[in-house]
Amino acid sequence: MSALTLNLDTVHLTDEQFYQLCQNNCEFNFEITAKGELIIMPPVGGDSGNREAELIIDLGIWNRQTKLGFTFSSSTVFKLPNGANRSPDVAWIKRERWEALTPEQRRKFPPIAPDFVIELRSATDDLEMLREKMQEYMDAGVNLGWLINPQQQQVEIYRLEKDVEVRDIPTELSGENLLPGFRLNLSLYLYP
Protein backbone atom coordinates (compact mmCIF):
# COMPACT_ATOMS: atom_id res chain seq x y z
CA MET A 1 0.00 0.00 0.00
CA SER A 2 1.39 3.40 -0.93
CA ALA A 3 0.63 6.88 0.39
CA LEU A 4 -2.64 8.55 -0.52
CA THR A 5 -2.52 12.23 -1.51
CA LEU A 6 -5.65 14.38 -1.28
CA ASN A 7 -5.96 17.81 -2.88
CA LEU A 8 -7.23 20.29 -0.29
CA ASP A 9 -7.41 23.38 -2.54
CA THR A 10 -10.85 24.29 -1.28
CA VAL A 11 -10.38 23.05 2.28
CA HIS A 12 -8.04 24.99 4.52
CA LEU A 13 -7.38 23.24 7.81
CA THR A 14 -6.28 25.46 10.66
CA ASP A 15 -3.32 24.31 12.74
CA GLU A 16 -5.74 23.22 15.46
CA GLN A 17 -7.97 21.31 13.02
CA PHE A 18 -4.98 19.46 11.56
CA TYR A 19 -3.76 18.66 15.08
CA GLN A 20 -7.21 17.29 16.02
CA LEU A 21 -7.41 15.27 12.77
CA CYS A 22 -4.11 13.61 13.71
CA GLN A 23 -5.15 13.05 17.34
CA ASN A 24 -8.52 11.55 16.37
CA ASN A 25 -7.00 9.17 13.81
CA CYS A 26 -3.87 7.87 15.52
CA GLU A 27 -3.78 4.75 13.36
CA PHE A 28 -2.76 6.93 10.38
CA ASN A 29 0.19 9.22 9.75
CA PHE A 30 -0.72 12.54 8.15
CA GLU A 31 1.36 15.24 6.52
CA ILE A 32 0.49 18.40 4.62
CA THR A 33 2.77 19.51 1.79
CA ALA A 34 3.75 23.14 1.17
CA LYS A 35 1.22 23.02 -1.71
CA GLY A 36 -1.56 22.15 0.75
CA GLU A 37 -1.97 18.48 -0.19
CA LEU A 38 -2.93 16.09 2.60
CA ILE A 39 -0.85 12.90 2.55
CA ILE A 40 -2.09 9.80 4.37
CA MET A 41 0.79 7.38 4.86
CA PRO A 42 0.51 3.68 5.53
CA PRO A 43 2.48 2.13 8.38
CA VAL A 44 5.87 0.66 7.49
CA GLY A 45 6.74 -3.00 7.68
CA GLY A 46 9.05 -4.70 10.14
CA ASP A 47 12.32 -4.24 8.22
CA SER A 48 11.77 -0.52 7.69
CA GLY A 49 10.54 -0.02 11.24
CA ASN A 50 13.62 -1.72 12.63
CA ARG A 51 15.98 0.28 10.42
CA GLU A 52 14.24 3.52 11.41
CA ALA A 53 14.57 2.63 15.09
CA GLU A 54 18.28 1.91 14.63
CA LEU A 55 18.75 5.34 13.01
CA ILE A 56 17.06 7.01 15.99
CA ILE A 57 19.22 5.00 18.41
CA ASP A 58 22.45 5.95 16.59
CA LEU A 59 21.61 9.66 16.52
CA GLY A 60 20.22 9.54 20.06
CA ILE A 61 23.36 7.98 21.51
CA TRP A 62 25.52 10.62 19.83
CA ASN A 63 23.18 13.34 21.10
CA ARG A 64 23.23 12.04 24.69
CA GLN A 65 27.01 12.21 24.64
CA THR A 66 27.24 15.70 23.14
CA LYS A 67 24.06 17.26 24.60
CA LEU A 68 23.97 19.58 21.58
CA GLY A 69 20.27 19.21 20.77
CA PHE A 70 17.17 17.04 20.69
CA THR A 71 16.32 13.95 18.61
CA PHE A 72 12.81 13.22 17.30
CA SER A 73 11.04 10.17 15.84
CA SER A 74 8.74 9.91 12.83
CA SER A 75 5.78 10.43 15.14
CA THR A 76 6.69 14.12 15.44
CA VAL A 77 5.01 16.55 13.05
CA PHE A 78 6.85 19.82 12.44
CA LYS A 79 5.00 22.93 11.25
CA LEU A 80 7.52 24.25 8.72
CA PRO A 81 7.85 27.93 7.80
CA ASN A 82 6.71 27.13 4.22
CA GLY A 83 3.30 25.99 5.53
CA ALA A 84 4.00 22.25 5.32
CA ASN A 85 3.41 19.87 8.23
CA ARG A 86 6.03 17.15 7.86
CA SER A 87 7.25 14.11 9.81
CA PRO A 88 10.79 13.03 8.97
CA ASP A 89 11.77 9.50 9.94
CA VAL A 90 14.46 11.02 12.18
CA ALA A 91 14.98 14.69 13.06
CA TRP A 92 17.36 16.70 15.19
CA ILE A 93 17.21 20.30 16.41
CA LYS A 94 19.94 22.35 18.05
CA ARG A 95 19.39 22.82 21.79
CA GLU A 96 19.16 26.63 21.70
CA ARG A 97 16.59 26.63 18.89
CA TRP A 98 14.38 24.03 20.62
CA GLU A 99 14.58 25.75 23.98
CA ALA A 100 13.55 29.07 22.37
CA LEU A 101 10.09 27.58 21.68
CA THR A 102 7.37 28.04 24.27
CA PRO A 103 6.10 24.99 26.19
CA GLU A 104 2.84 25.18 24.20
CA GLN A 105 4.75 25.19 20.89
CA ARG A 106 6.76 22.14 21.99
CA ARG A 107 3.66 20.25 23.18
CA LYS A 108 1.78 20.21 19.86
CA PHE A 109 3.32 20.35 16.39
CA PRO A 110 6.42 22.50 16.85
CA PRO A 111 6.57 25.49 14.47
CA ILE A 112 10.19 24.93 13.53
CA ALA A 113 12.25 23.34 10.78
CA PRO A 114 14.66 20.74 12.14
CA ASP A 115 18.36 21.33 11.60
CA PHE A 116 18.88 17.75 10.40
CA VAL A 117 16.54 15.12 8.94
CA ILE A 118 16.76 11.55 7.74
CA GLU A 119 14.26 9.87 5.46
CA LEU A 120 14.56 6.11 5.04
CA ARG A 121 12.83 4.85 1.91
CA SER A 122 10.60 1.87 2.64
CA ALA A 123 9.49 -0.65 0.02
CA THR A 124 6.20 1.23 -0.49
CA ASP A 125 7.65 4.77 -0.68
CA ASP A 126 7.61 6.59 -4.00
CA LEU A 127 11.14 7.94 -4.57
CA GLU A 128 10.01 11.12 -6.34
CA MET A 129 7.63 11.98 -3.49
CA LEU A 130 10.50 11.53 -1.02
CA ARG A 131 12.74 13.77 -3.13
CA GLU A 132 10.04 16.45 -3.17
CA LYS A 133 9.74 16.11 0.60
CA MET A 134 13.51 16.50 1.02
CA GLN A 135 13.42 19.62 -1.15
CA GLU A 136 10.62 21.01 1.03
CA TYR A 137 12.86 20.51 4.05
CA MET A 138 15.67 22.42 2.37
CA ASP A 139 13.29 25.20 1.28
CA ALA A 140 12.13 25.44 4.91
CA GLY A 141 15.69 25.94 6.19
CA VAL A 142 16.84 22.44 7.15
CA ASN A 143 20.65 22.46 7.04
CA LEU A 144 21.41 18.80 6.31
CA GLY A 145 19.30 15.86 5.18
CA TRP A 146 19.93 12.27 4.19
CA LEU A 147 17.60 10.25 1.98
CA ILE A 148 18.64 6.64 2.51
CA ASN A 149 17.51 4.44 -0.37
CA PRO A 150 18.14 0.73 0.37
CA GLN A 151 16.36 -0.35 -2.82
CA GLN A 152 18.98 1.31 -5.03
CA GLN A 153 21.76 1.14 -2.43
CA GLN A 154 22.23 4.89 -2.54
CA VAL A 155 22.15 7.86 -0.24
CA GLU A 156 21.17 11.35 -1.36
CA ILE A 157 22.75 14.10 0.74
CA TYR A 158 20.89 17.39 0.88
CA ARG A 159 22.64 20.53 2.11
CA LEU A 160 21.12 23.99 2.44
CA GLU A 161 21.64 25.99 -0.78
CA LYS A 162 23.78 23.29 -2.44
CA ASP A 163 23.20 20.66 -5.10
CA VAL A 164 22.14 17.20 -3.99
CA GLU A 165 25.01 14.73 -3.70
CA VAL A 166 24.24 11.09 -4.56
CA ARG A 167 26.54 8.40 -3.23
CA ASP A 168 26.45 4.77 -4.30
CA ILE A 169 26.82 2.26 -1.50
CA PRO A 170 28.73 4.45 0.95
CA THR A 171 29.82 2.69 4.10
CA GLU A 172 29.67 5.72 6.37
CA LEU A 173 28.13 9.18 6.50
CA SER A 174 29.40 12.12 8.50
CA GLY A 175 27.29 14.64 10.37
CA GLU A 176 29.71 17.24 9.06
CA ASN A 177 30.01 20.51 11.01
CA LEU A 178 26.37 20.41 12.08
CA LEU A 179 26.70 17.15 14.05
CA PRO A 180 30.39 17.11 15.02
CA GLY A 181 31.69 13.59 15.50
CA PHE A 182 28.47 11.87 14.38
CA ARG A 183 29.19 9.00 12.02
CA LEU A 184 26.56 6.65 10.66
CA ASN A 185 27.58 3.16 9.56
CA LEU A 186 25.25 2.45 6.66
CA SER A 187 25.76 -1.30 6.51
CA LEU A 188 22.59 -1.76 8.61
CA TYR A 189 20.50 0.36 6.27
CA LEU A 190 21.61 -0.40 2.73
CA TYR A 191 22.26 -4.10 2.62
CA PRO A 192 19.67 -6.87 2.94
N, C-alpha and C positions, 0 to 999 in steps of 0.2 A: 504494500500500500504506500502510495506517495502522498506528498503534501497536497492539500486542497487550498486553492487561492480564490478568494471571493472579492469581487470589485465592490468597493463601498463608496463610489462616487457620490451617491445621493444620501448616504448615511454617514453622519459624522459623530463618532463616539467621543464623548468627553473622556478625559483621563479617568474619572471616577467610574464611568460606565464600562470602559475597557477593563479596569481593575475588577469590577463586580462580575463581568462576563468570565474572566479568568477564575475568580474565586468560586463561582457557581458551577463551573465545569472543569473541575480539577483533573478529570481523566484525560483532558486534551491539553496540548500546548499551543498557545496562540501567539502570533506576532503580527505587527502591523508594519508594512513597508513605508518608506518615505513617500511613496506615491499614494498611500492610503489603502492599500490592499490588505485584507485580513487573510493571514495564512494559518491554516489548521494543520498541525503536524502530527503524524502518527508517532506512537512510541517506538523506540529503537529496540532491536533484538539484543540478545545476550552478549554477542561478541562486541558490538558497538558500545553497549552499556558498560561492559568491563573495561574496554579501552578508554572510554571517557572518564571513568572513575580513576584509572591509573594516571591519566593526565592531571586530574585535579590533585591527586596525592603527590605527584612529582612537584607541581608548582606550589602546593601547600607546604610541603616539607621545606623547600627553599625559602618560602615566605616566613615560616616560623623561625627559621635561623636568622634571617636578615631583619625581620620586623619592618620592612619597607612599605608594606601596603596590606591589601585585603584581597582574598581569593574568593571567587564566586562560581557556583555550579550553573548548569543549564536551566535550572528552575528559576533563576533570577531574570526578570525582565527589566531592561534599562530603557528609560525614556530618553532617546537621543535628541540632540539639538535640532536635527533635521526633521523631527516629527515622527520618526520611526519608533516603534517599541520592539526591541530585539532581545533575544536570549542566546548569547553565544554558548557553545558547549563548555568553555572555560573562560573566565574573565579575571582580570586583575586591575586594581586601582591603587594608585599611590596613596599612602596614608594621609597626607595633608589634604588631598582633594576629597577623599571620603569623609574625613572628619570635619570638613567645611560644610557638609550637608547638615540640615536640621534633623532631629530624630524622626520627625514625620516624613521627611523625604527619604530617609533610609528605610523606614518601615514598609512603605508601599513599593512602587516601581521607581527606583532612584532616577532623578532627572540628571543623568550624567553619562558621558561616553567613557567606557573603560579606557585605560591606557594600553592594555594588551588583551587580545582575544585569541582563542583557538577554536576553530571549527574542524570537527572530525567527520569526514564524509562517511555516512553509513550506506549500506547496500541499496537503500530506497531513495537516497538523496539525489536530486538532479544537480549536476555539477554547475550548470550555468546559473541556477538559482543561488547556489552557494557563492559563486563568484560575485553575483550582484549584491548579495548580503555583505560580503567582505568589502566591496567598494562602498557600500553605505556606511560601514564602520569607518573607513578612511575619510569619507566626506564629513562624517560627524566629529572627526578629530582624534580617532584612535591612533596611537603612535606606531604600534607594531601588531601584526596579525599573522597567524599561520593557518593555512588551509591544508590539512593533512588528508591525503587522498590515497588510502590503501589500495583501492581498485586499480589505479594506474601507477602505484608505487612512486608517487611524487609528493612534494610539498611545495605549495605556493607561499612565498613570503611577501607580505604586504607591509610597506613602510609609508608613513605619512609623506605625501608629496613626492613620491618616487615611483618608478616603474615596478611592476610585480616581477619578482625573481622566482623562477621555477627551477627546482632541483630534482633530479632523478635519484631515487634511492639514496638519500643522504643517511649517514649513520647517526649524526648528531646535529642538533640545532642549538644556537646560542641565543640567550636573551639580550645580547648586545649591551649597549650602555643603559638601556631602560631597566633591565633585570640583571644587574651585575653578578656574574658567577653562576647564573642559571644555565644549565645544560640539559637538554632533553635527548635521551637515547631513543632513537626512533625504531629500534628493532622490535619493540612491543607493538608498534602501531602500523607498520608497513608490511610486515611479513606474516603470512598465514600461520 
